[in-house]
Amino acid sequence: MQGLSPESATSAAVNGGIPEPSGEQILLADLFDAVSTLDWHFALANTDDKKAKPKKPKPYPRWWVKQTGRSSSPERLAKLEDARRRKREREKAIAEGRIA
């Protein structure tokens, strides 16, 4: 949403409860991936041919990117949505003073 800060509640509500990443968060995630990949390339080039090659690094987790593949099975999505619903209910109960 234009004009709202990435941390605003309205912006998060529009995105289904997921806050928008700031420019710094996106840049730092990309920088982390670049440094990890360069480090892996360096280790790969300097590993003896007789030894096991190092594993490729996993990318930095980006909560703002929708996951695809095995992790987005209907059962998993239903569990995640149920957990989000329970979290919202708990936060509402805390705000209303029903629970501490």
Secondary structure, DSSP 8 states (H G I E B T S, - for coil): -TTS-TT-HHHHHHTTT-----HHHHHHHHHHHHHHHHHHHHHHHTS-TTS-----------TTS---SGGG-HHHHHHHHHHHHHHHHHHHHHHHTS--
